[in-house]
Amino acid sequence: MAVKGLGEYDDGNIFARILRGELPAKRVYEDHWALAFHDIAPQAPVHVLIIPKGRFISLADFAARGSEAEIAGFWRAVGKVAHDLQLEAPGYRILANMGEDAGQEVPHFHVHLFGGRPLGRMLSKPA
Ligand code: AMP
């Protein structure tokens, strides 16, 4: 079932294919709920993507349809990846793009984790 306004989940999206093992990824963490792998075009010394294993397009979709176990498991994995990459002390940023204004390219909900250098302001100026 789709969430109103979001359309149907596309099983052909890149992250779905990575989850099925059809495309390679530099995996850094995996458990029952989540997979983390290095972004193919890193924008910081550490740039990891963390995705839930379920078929969710966006945070709204995940929040509406994800089970409590899926949601808790996913966010625990985000925290664990940041911890295991030893980013707590220097600091890091998580970011998730949703929809057109944010420039979401891959329609499978994901969190970017950036670290390894001072990250500057939160948002770039509008184009
Ligand atoms: P977003 O704009 O938030 O949808 O981000 C999608 C991200 O996926 C971008 O940072 C891309 O560099 C990254 N990406 C696209 N294809 C791959 C891939 N095959 N493996 C790893 N990261 C990818």
Backbone and ligand atoms as CSV (ligand in chain L), in Angstrom:
chain,resi,resn,atom,element,x,y,z
A,1,MET,N,N,0.842,-1.196,0.000
A,1,MET,CA,C,0.000,0.000,0.000
A,1,MET,C,C,0.879,1.249,0.000
A,2,ALA,N,N,0.534,2.230,-0.810
A,2,ALA,CA,C,1.334,3.454,-0.906
A,2,ALA,C,C,0.777,4.522,0.035
A,3,VAL,N,N,1.666,5.433,0.470
A,3,VAL,CA,C,1.217,6.589,1.236
A,3,VAL,C,C,0.783,7.664,0.247
A,4,LYS,N,N,-0.345,8.342,0.541
A,4,LYS,CA,C,-0.901,9.337,-0.379
A,4,LYS,C,C,0.174,10.350,-0.798
A,5,GLY,N,N,0.266,10.587,-2.098
A,5,GLY,CA,C,1.183,11.602,-2.608
A,5,GLY,C,C,2.580,11.089,-2.906
A,6,LEU,N,N,2.895,9.877,-2.483
A,6,LEU,CA,C,4.259,9.380,-2.662
A,6,LEU,C,C,4.392,8.386,-3.802
A,7,GLY,N,N,3.301,7.847,-4.280
A,7,GLY,CA,C,3.381,6.837,-5.329
A,7,GLY,C,C,3.777,5.490,-4.762
A,8,GLU,N,N,3.942,4.545,-5.698
A,8,GLU,CA,C,4.285,3.181,-5.306
A,8,GLU,C,C,5.800,3.025,-5.212
A,9,TYR,N,N,6.251,2.141,-4.348
A,9,TYR,CA,C,7.674,1.823,-4.237
A,9,TYR,C,C,8.147,1.168,-5.531
A,10,ASP,N,N,9.311,1.595,-6.015
A,10,ASP,CA,C,9.885,1.057,-7.256
A,10,ASP,C,C,10.946,0.013,-6.909
A,11,ASP,N,N,10.629,-1.241,-7.160
A,11,ASP,CA,C,11.571,-2.318,-6.812
A,11,ASP,C,C,12.840,-2.304,-7.668
A,12,GLY,N,N,12.851,-1.467,-8.708
A,12,GLY,CA,C,14.040,-1.367,-9.549
A,12,GLY,C,C,15.010,-0.287,-9.096
A,13,ASN,N,N,14.717,0.413,-8.008
A,13,ASN,CA,C,15.632,1.497,-7.606
A,13,ASN,C,C,16.983,0.923,-7.150
A,14,ILE,N,N,17.999,1.778,-7.229
A,14,ILE,CA,C,19.384,1.325,-7.004
A,14,ILE,C,C,19.564,0.659,-5.640
A,15,PHE,N,N,18.951,1.230,-4.608
A,15,PHE,CA,C,19.175,0.675,-3.272
A,15,PHE,C,C,18.447,-0.661,-3.101
A,16,ALA,N,N,17.306,-0.810,-3.766
A,16,ALA,CA,C,16.627,-2.115,-3.743
A,16,ALA,C,C,17.525,-3.165,-4.391
A,17,ARG,N,N,18.206,-2.767,-5.456
A,17,ARG,CA,C,19.092,-3.703,-6.154
A,17,ARG,C,C,20.326,-4.031,-5.300
A,18,ILE,N,N,20.835,-3.042,-4.570
A,18,ILE,CA,C,21.948,-3.318,-3.645
A,18,ILE,C,C,21.486,-4.289,-2.554
A,19,LEU,N,N,20.284,-4.048,-2.021
A,19,LEU,CA,C,19.752,-4.932,-0.967
A,19,LEU,C,C,19.618,-6.368,-1.465
A,20,ARG,N,N,19.248,-6.532,-2.725
A,20,ARG,CA,C,19.087,-7.889,-3.274
A,20,ARG,C,C,20.413,-8.494,-3.727
A,21,GLY,N,N,21.509,-7.696,-3.607
A,21,GLY,CA,C,22.823,-8.196,-4.002
A,21,GLY,C,C,23.063,-8.153,-5.500
A,22,GLU,N,N,22.201,-7.440,-6.235
A,22,GLU,CA,C,22.350,-7.348,-7.691
A,22,GLU,C,C,23.392,-6.319,-8.102
A,23,LEU,N,N,23.634,-5.339,-7.214
A,23,LEU,CA,C,24.659,-4.325,-7.455
A,23,LEU,C,C,25.636,-4.354,-6.285
A,24,PRO,N,N,26.929,-4.101,-6.551
A,24,PRO,CA,C,27.907,-4.122,-5.465
A,24,PRO,C,C,27.801,-2.863,-4.603
A,25,ALA,N,N,28.250,-2.982,-3.381
A,25,ALA,CA,C,28.330,-1.820,-2.491
A,25,ALA,C,C,29.437,-2.103,-1.480
A,26,LYS,N,N,30.109,-1.027,-1.055
A,26,LYS,CA,C,31.134,-1.168,-0.010
A,26,LYS,C,C,30.425,-1.124,1.339
A,27,ARG,N,N,30.043,-2.313,1.785
A,27,ARG,CA,C,29.204,-2.416,2.984
A,27,ARG,C,C,30.013,-2.148,4.243
A,28,VAL,N,N,29.453,-1.377,5.174
A,28,VAL,CA,C,30.133,-1.134,6.446
A,28,VAL,C,C,29.376,-1.760,7.616
A,29,TYR,N,N,28.089,-2.020,7.452
A,29,TYR,CA,C,27.319,-2.609,8.550
A,29,TYR,C,C,26.034,-3.203,7.982
A,30,GLU,N,N,25.624,-4.304,8.570
A,30,GLU,CA,C,24.333,-4.890,8.184
A,30,GLU,C,C,23.758,-5.631,9.374
A,31,ASP,N,N,22.484,-5.474,9.601
A,31,ASP,CA,C,21.789,-6.322,10.564
A,31,ASP,C,C,20.403,-6.636,9.996
A,32,HIS,N,N,19.518,-7.128,10.838
A,32,HIS,CA,C,18.201,-7.555,10.371
A,32,HIS,C,C,17.391,-6.397,9.788
A,33,TRP,N,N,17.666,-5.171,10.246
A,33,TRP,CA,C,16.802,-4.039,9.913
A,33,TRP,C,C,17.412,-3.054,8.930
A,34,ALA,N,N,18.731,-3.044,8.841
A,34,ALA,CA,C,19.383,-1.959,8.110
A,34,ALA,C,C,20.639,-2.440,7.401
A,35,LEU,N,N,20.989,-1.684,6.349
A,35,LEU,CA,C,22.254,-1.891,5.645
A,35,LEU,C,C,22.927,-0.530,5.523
A,36,ALA,N,N,24.239,-0.503,5.780
A,36,ALA,CA,C,25.020,0.732,5.631
A,36,ALA,C,C,26.153,0.469,4.658
A,37,PHE,N,N,26.374,1.431,3.764
A,37,PHE,CA,C,27.431,1.283,2.760
A,37,PHE,C,C,27.944,2.659,2.369
A,38,HIS,N,N,29.167,2.688,1.826
A,38,HIS,CA,C,29.768,3.959,1.431
A,38,HIS,C,C,29.060,4.534,0.211
A,39,ASP,N,N,28.828,5.852,0.247
A,39,ASP,CA,C,28.257,6.536,-0.913
A,39,ASP,C,C,29.252,6.464,-2.068
A,40,ILE,N,N,28.743,6.252,-3.257
A,40,ILE,CA,C,29.597,6.085,-4.437
A,40,ILE,C,C,30.274,7.401,-4.841
A,41,ALA,N,N,29.715,8.515,-4.424
A,41,ALA,CA,C,30.282,9.842,-4.735
A,41,ALA,C,C,30.408,10.638,-3.434
A,42,PRO,N,N,31.390,10.275,-2.599
A,42,PRO,CA,C,31.449,10.843,-1.242
A,42,PRO,C,C,31.649,12.359,-1.245
A,43,GLN,N,N,30.935,13.017,-0.346
A,43,GLN,CA,C,31.035,14.477,-0.220
A,43,GLN,C,C,31.748,14.879,1.063
A,44,ALA,N,N,32.329,13.918,1.752
A,44,ALA,CA,C,33.124,14.155,2.964
A,44,ALA,C,C,34.031,12.937,3.117
A,45,PRO,N,N,35.088,13.028,3.933
A,45,PRO,CA,C,35.966,11.861,4.107
A,45,PRO,C,C,35.187,10.601,4.522
A,46,VAL,N,N,34.181,10.785,5.367
A,46,VAL,CA,C,33.248,9.686,5.660
A,46,VAL,C,C,31.887,10.089,5.096
A,47,HIS,N,N,31.358,9.284,4.199
A,47,HIS,CA,C,30.004,9.517,3.659
A,47,HIS,C,C,29.376,8.148,3.459
A,48,VAL,N,N,28.556,7.798,4.434
A,48,VAL,CA,C,27.927,6.479,4.457
A,48,VAL,C,C,26.420,6.655,4.337
A,49,LEU,N,N,25.786,5.745,3.645
A,49,LEU,CA,C,24.326,5.731,3.537
A,49,LEU,C,C,23.798,4.590,4.389
A,50,ILE,N,N,22.738,4.859,5.135
A,50,ILE,CA,C,22.099,3.817,5.936
A,50,ILE,C,C,20.656,3.704,5.455
A,51,ILE,N,N,20.252,2.488,5.121
A,51,ILE,CA,C,18.906,2.287,4.572
A,51,ILE,C,C,18.187,1.197,5.373
A,52,PRO,N,N,16.877,1.373,5.559
A,52,PRO,CA,C,16.102,0.268,6.135
A,52,PRO,C,C,15.959,-0.837,5.085
A,53,LYS,N,N,15.749,-2.060,5.532
A,53,LYS,CA,C,15.649,-3.170,4.577
A,53,LYS,C,C,14.278,-3.277,3.921
A,54,GLY,N,N,13.291,-2.610,4.521
A,54,GLY,CA,C,11.942,-2.675,3.963
A,54,GLY,C,C,11.761,-1.749,2.779
A,55,ARG,N,N,10.616,-1.893,2.118
A,55,ARG,CA,C,10.316,-1.141,0.890
A,55,ARG,C,C,9.657,0.186,1.259
A,56,PHE,N,N,10.491,1.185,1.639
A,56,PHE,CA,C,9.975,2.493,2.052
A,56,PHE,C,C,10.592,3.582,1.186
A,57,ILE,N,N,9.745,4.480,0.714
A,57,ILE,CA,C,10.209,5.529,-0.204
A,57,ILE,C,C,10.816,6.706,0.546
A,58,SER,N,N,10.191,7.073,1.653
A,58,SER,CA,C,10.554,8.317,2.347
A,58,SER,C,C,10.358,8.125,3.845
A,59,LEU,N,N,10.729,9.145,4.604
A,59,LEU,CA,C,10.493,9.070,6.052
A,59,LEU,C,C,9.004,9.006,6.357
A,60,ALA,N,N,8.197,9.770,5.613
A,60,ALA,CA,C,6.752,9.731,5.853
A,60,ALA,C,C,6.217,8.318,5.631
A,61,ASP,N,N,6.696,7.680,4.569
A,61,ASP,CA,C,6.274,6.315,4.260
A,61,ASP,C,C,6.737,5.359,5.370
A,62,PHE,N,N,8.000,5.524,5.783
A,62,PHE,CA,C,8.557,4.663,6.835
A,62,PHE,C,C,7.790,4.855,8.145
A,63,ALA,N,N,7.522,6.121,8.495
A,63,ALA,CA,C,6.819,6.418,9.750
A,63,ALA,C,C,5.398,5.870,9.717
A,64,ALA,N,N,4.761,5.905,8.535
A,64,ALA,CA,C,3.369,5.468,8.434
A,64,ALA,C,C,3.244,3.948,8.397
A,65,ARG,N,N,4.165,3.281,7.712
A,65,ARG,CA,C,3.987,1.850,7.457
A,65,ARG,C,C,4.976,0.948,8.168
A,66,GLY,N,N,6.102,1.528,8.650
A,66,GLY,CA,C,7.106,0.701,9.307
A,66,GLY,C,C,6.593,0.191,10.650
A,67,SER,N,N,6.968,-1.032,10.985
A,67,SER,CA,C,6.607,-1.547,12.311
A,67,SER,C,C,7.508,-0.878,13.345
A,68,GLU,N,N,7.095,-0.977,14.612
A,68,GLU,CA,C,7.934,-0.379,15.666
A,68,GLU,C,C,9.306,-1.027,15.671
A,69,ALA,N,N,9.364,-2.323,15.410
A,69,ALA,CA,C,10.660,-3.013,15.386
A,69,ALA,C,C,11.520,-2.514,14.232
A,70,GLU,N,N,10.892,-2.289,13.073
A,70,GLU,CA,C,11.663,-1.792,11.915
A,70,GLU,C,C,12.201,-0.390,12.184
A,71,ILE,N,N,11.352,0.456,12.765
A,71,ILE,CA,C,11.764,1.843,13.011
A,71,ILE,C,C,12.843,1.891,14.088
A,72,ALA,N,N,12.638,1.175,15.173
A,72,ALA,CA,C,13.646,1.164,16.243
A,72,ALA,C,C,14.944,0.543,15.742
A,73,GLY,N,N,14.819,-0.558,15.018
A,73,GLY,CA,C,16.019,-1.238,14.526
A,73,GLY,C,C,16.814,-0.363,13.582
A,74,PHE,N,N,16.109,0.360,12.715
A,74,PHE,CA,C,16.800,1.231,11.758
A,74,PHE,C,C,17.560,2.336,12.482
A,75,TRP,N,N,16.880,3.057,13.383
A,75,TRP,CA,C,17.553,4.198,14.036
A,75,TRP,C,C,18.656,3.731,14.972
A,76,ARG,N,N,18.496,2.565,15.571
A,76,ARG,CA,C,19.610,2.009,16.361
A,76,ARG,C,C,20.809,1.750,15.463
A,77,ALA,N,N,20.550,1.265,14.267
A,77,ALA,CA,C,21.652,0.996,13.329
A,77,ALA,C,C,22.353,2.293,12.942
A,78,VAL,N,N,21.583,3.371,12.722
A,78,VAL,CA,C,22.211,4.663,12.391
A,78,VAL,C,C,23.167,5.073,13.514
A,79,GLY,N,N,22.684,5.000,14.741
A,79,GLY,CA,C,23.534,5.363,15.883
A,79,GLY,C,C,24.730,4.450,16.005
A,80,LYS,N,N,24.539,3.176,15.765
A,80,LYS,CA,C,25.644,2.217,15.898
A,80,LYS,C,C,26.720,2.465,14.834
A,81,VAL,N,N,26.293,2.749,13.622
A,81,VAL,CA,C,27.278,3.006,12.553
A,81,VAL,C,C,28.117,4.238,12.916
A,82,ALA,N,N,27.466,5.309,13.360
A,82,ALA,CA,C,28.222,6.518,13.745
A,82,ALA,C,C,29.193,6.193,14.873
A,83,HIS,N,N,28.743,5.423,15.836
A,83,HIS,CA,C,29.606,5.034,16.956
A,83,HIS,C,C,30.759,4.164,16.478
A,84,ASP,N,N,30.461,3.164,15.696
A,84,ASP,CA,C,31.497,2.218,15.257
A,84,ASP,C,C,32.529,2.877,14.346
A,85,LEU,N,N,32.126,3.915,13.641
A,85,LEU,CA,C,33.076,4.662,12.801
A,85,LEU,C,C,33.843,5.701,13.627
A,86,GLN,N,N,33.612,5.710,14.931
A,86,GLN,CA,C,34.335,6.575,15.887
A,86,GLN,C,C,34.110,8.059,15.578
A,87,LEU,N,N,32.870,8.382,15.266
A,87,LEU,CA,C,32.552,9.758,14.898
A,87,LEU,C,C,31.951,10.566,16.048
A,88,GLU,N,N,31.677,9.917,17.188
A,88,GLU,CA,C,31.003,10.644,18.272
A,88,GLU,C,C,31.827,11.843,18.726
A,89,ALA,N,N,33.128,11.631,18.972
A,89,ALA,CA,C,33.947,12.712,19.549
A,89,ALA,C,C,34.217,13.826,18.539
A,90,PRO,N,N,34.693,13.500,17.332
A,90,PRO,CA,C,34.892,14.619,16.404
A,90,PRO,C,C,33.572,15.221,15.937
A,91,GLY,N,N,32.531,14.420,15.932
A,91,GLY,CA,C,31.219,14.893,15.490
A,91,GLY,C,C,30.912,14.464,14.072
A,92,TYR,N,N,29.661,14.532,13.731
A,92,TYR,CA,C,29.210,14.103,12.411
A,92,TYR,C,C,27.840,14.711,12.140
A,93,ARG,N,N,27.333,14.491,10.960
A,93,ARG,CA,C,26.007,14.995,10.595
A,93,ARG,C,C,25.223,13.883,9.934
A,94,ILE,N,N,23.928,13.788,10.228
A,94,ILE,CA,C,23.047,12.939,9.433
A,94,ILE,C,C,22.079,13.844,8.674
A,95,LEU,N,N,21.683,13.367,7.515
A,95,LEU,CA,C,20.835,14.164,6.626
A,95,LEU,C,C,20.000,13.184,5.796
A,96,ALA,N,N,18.766,13.556,5.546
A,96,ALA,CA,C,17.928,12.729,4.671
A,96,ALA,C,C,17.165,13.636,3.720
A,97,ASN,N,N,17.286,13.373,2.441
A,97,ASN,CA,C,16.571,14.145,1.429
A,97,ASN,C,C,15.236,13.492,1.134
A,98,MET,N,N,14.195,14.322,1.088
A,98,MET,CA,C,12.855,13.811,0.809
A,98,MET,C,C,12.245,14.623,-0.318
A,99,GLY,N,N,12.020,13.968,-1.428
A,99,GLY,CA,C,11.273,14.606,-2.502
A,99,GLY,C,C,12.066,15.622,-3.312
A,100,GLU,N,N,11.327,16.322,-4.147
A,100,GLU,CA,C,11.926,17.157,-5.193
A,100,GLU,C,C,12.731,18.330,-4.654
A,101,ASP,N,N,12.177,19.090,-3.720
A,101,ASP,CA,C,12.892,20.273,-3.224
A,101,ASP,C,C,14.222,19.889,-2.577
A,102,ALA,N,N,14.279,18.712,-2.001
A,102,ALA,CA,C,15.523,18.259,-1.359
A,102,ALA,C,C,16.452,17.544,-2.333
A,103,GLY,N,N,15.962,17.292,-3.538
A,103,GLY,CA,C,16.799,16.630,-4.543
A,103,GLY,C,C,16.977,15.145,-4.304
A,104,GLN,N,N,15.992,14.487,-3.699
A,104,GLN,CA,C,16.099,13.034,-3.481
A,104,GLN,C,C,16.214,12.324,-4.825
A,105,GLU,N,N,17.312,11.578,-4.982
A,105,GLU,CA,C,17.570,10.885,-6.247
A,105,GLU,C,C,17.092,9.437,-6.208
A,106,VAL,N,N,17.246,8.816,-5.059
A,106,VAL,CA,C,16.931,7.386,-4.961
A,106,VAL,C,C,15.678,7.221,-4.090
A,107,PRO,N,N,14.602,6.668,-4.681
A,107,PRO,CA,C,13.330,6.589,-3.961
A,107,PRO,C,C,13.225,5.400,-3.007
A,108,HIS,N,N,14.261,5.225,-2.208
A,108,HIS,CA,C,14.252,4.275,-1.090
A,108,HIS,C,C,14.790,5.076,0.086
A,109,PHE,N,N,13.993,5.202,1.162
A,109,PHE,CA,C,14.383,6.050,2.290
A,109,PHE,C,C,15.813,5.740,2.745
A,110,HIS,N,N,16.612,6.795,2.927
A,110,HIS,CA,C,17.998,6.615,3.365
A,110,HIS,C,C,18.472,7.823,4.143
A,111,VAL,N,N,19.417,7.556,5.023
A,111,VAL,CA,C,20.064,8.612,5.800
A,111,VAL,C,C,21.520,8.684,5.370
A,112,HIS,N,N,21.967,9.906,5.073
A,112,HIS,CA,C,23.392,10.129,4.803
A,112,HIS,C,C,24.082,10.395,6.138
A,113,LEU,N,N,25.258,9.847,6.315
A,113,LEU,CA,C,26.074,10.137,7.498
A,113,LEU,C,C,27.399,10.712,6.993
A,114,PHE,N,N,27.675,11.959,7.421
A,114,PHE,CA,C,28.894,12.650,6.985
A,114,PHE,C,C,29.816,12.861,8.173
A,115,GLY,N,N,31.120,12.753,7.954
A,115,GLY,CA,C,32.076,13.044,9.022
A,115,GLY,C,C,33.479,13.091,8.476
A,116,GLY,N,N,34.435,13.276,9.400
A,116,GLY,CA,C,35.848,13.240,9.013
A,116,GLY,C,C,36.452,14.591,8.738
A,117,ARG,N,N,35.643,15.648,8.792
A,117,ARG,CA,C,36.153,17.023,8.663
A,117,ARG,C,C,35.083,17.969,9.201
A,118,PRO,N,N,35.477,19.221,9.533
A,118,PRO,CA,C,34.430,20.182,9.910
A,118,PRO,C,C,33.441,20.326,8.755
A,119,LEU,N,N,32.156,20.316,9.074
A,119,LEU,CA,C,31.132,20.186,8.042
A,119,LEU,C,C,30.453,21.498,7.647
A,120,GLY,N,N,30.842,22.591,8.297
A,120,GLY,CA,C,30.322,23.879,7.855
A,120,GLY,C,C,28.851,24.073,8.185
A,121,ARG,N,N,28.249,25.017,7.467
A,121,ARG,CA,C,26.857,25.358,7.732
A,121,ARG,C,C,25.922,24.219,7.317
A,122,MET,N,N,24.733,24.258,7.841
A,122,MET,CA,C,23.800,23.162,7.567
A,122,MET,C,C,23.324,23.143,6.129
A,123,LEU,N,N,23.046,24.323,5.576
A,123,LEU,CA,C,22.459,24.380,4.240
A,123,LEU,C,C,23.285,25.287,3.338
A,124,SER,N,N,23.379,24.891,2.072
A,124,SER,CA,C,23.986,25.787,1.108
A,124,SER,C,C,22.968,26.872,0.754
A,125,LYS,N,N,23.462,27.954,0.190
A,125,LYS,CA,C,22.541,29.030,-0.212
A,125,LYS,C,C,21.716,28.555,-1.409
A,126,PRO,N,N,20.479,29.063,-1.555
A,126,PRO,CA,C,19.669,28.674,-2.717
A,126,PRO,C,C,20.372,29.057,-4.013
A,127,ALA,N,N,20.151,28.237,-5.043
A,127,ALA,CA,C,20.813,28.498,-6.343
A,127,ALA,C,C,20.220,29.762,-6.965
L,1,AMP,P1,P,19.762,11.356,-2.422
L,1,AMP,O1,O,20.011,12.543,-3.303
L,1,AMP,O2,O,19.565,11.734,-0.981
L,1,AMP,O3,O,18.668,10.467,-2.962
L,1,AMP,O4,O,21.119,10.551,-2.393
L,1,AMP,C1,C,21.386,9.444,-3.194
L,1,AMP,C2,C,22.839,9.115,-2.969
L,1,AMP,O5,O,23.072,7.804,-3.464
L,1,AMP,C3,C,23.829,10.054,-3.649
L,1,AMP,O6,O,24.679,10.633,-2.666
L,1,AMP,C4,C,24.594,9.114,-4.603
L,1,AMP,O7,O,25.956,9.438,-4.709
L,1,AMP,C5,C,24.386,7.762,-3.946
L,1,AMP,N1,N,24.463,6.615,-4.828
L,1,AMP,C6,C,23.885,6.469,-6.049
L,1,AMP,N2,N,24.158,5.251,-6.545
L,1,AMP,C7,C,24.921,4.611,-5.629
L,1,AMP,C8,C,25.517,3.332,-5.556
L,1,AMP,N3,N,25.387,2.423,-6.542
L,1,AMP,N4,N,26.242,3.014,-4.453
L,1,AMP,C9,C,26.379,3.899,-3.457
L,1,AMP,N5,N,25.838,5.129,-3.458
L,1,AMP,C10,C,25.114,5.485,-4.527
